[in-house]
Amino acid sequence: MKSRAERNQDFESIKSNLFEAGVSTVKAAKASEEMFNTSLGAIADAMELDLGDAPRLNQVVDESEADLIYETLLLQRQEAETESDFDAYVNAEEKLQQLEEFEAVRLERQARRLEAQVRIQVAQRLLQSEAQVVQPEQPAAPRWTESSLKAKYKTLKAMREALGVEAKSWKDAVEQANQQE
């Protein structure tokens, strides 16, 4: 069995690794988010859409805004198909595929964030459980001895009344008093 110092060292190592993994995951999610925002802006520019006041992805995003872009692209693709304009159709289809890829990236980013939250929660649980293990053990309740009972109660009768035991000797009184605790 490992000593307490070794267990603490192992725990600190695990805690440090979990923290570093969580930080790395959050940094990767932020980088992915920025890439997604930049790409979405480029698509909006290419489609000549005005997203001036649209929230960034690190804010709460209204799905209707993403749906607006998607619906616009579907409409462009349908118009190109109706007009038999192959280049416009291919252009709209490429934008739709790119938008779907960006959606996949966004979902992956959300998954990484959730994973980071889970890692943080696991680390917190480990910290709490380790804190409970590391707390000093409570000393055991004092055990009565014949001399301690005699010193405290002076007579067997006083001890029987105080502790509510039916002992006929000091030896029996010690056994019964210790069983009560």
Secondary structure, 3 states (H helix, E strand, C coil): CCCHHHHHHHHHHHHHHHHHHHHHHHHHHHHHHHHHHHHHHHHHHHCCCCCCCCCCCCCCCCHHHHHHHHHHHHHHHHHHHHCCCHHHHHHHHHHHHHHHHHHHHHHHHHHHHHHHHHHHHHHHHHHHHHHHHHCCCCCCCCCCCHHHHHHHHCCHHHHHHHHCCCCCCHHHHHHHHHHHC
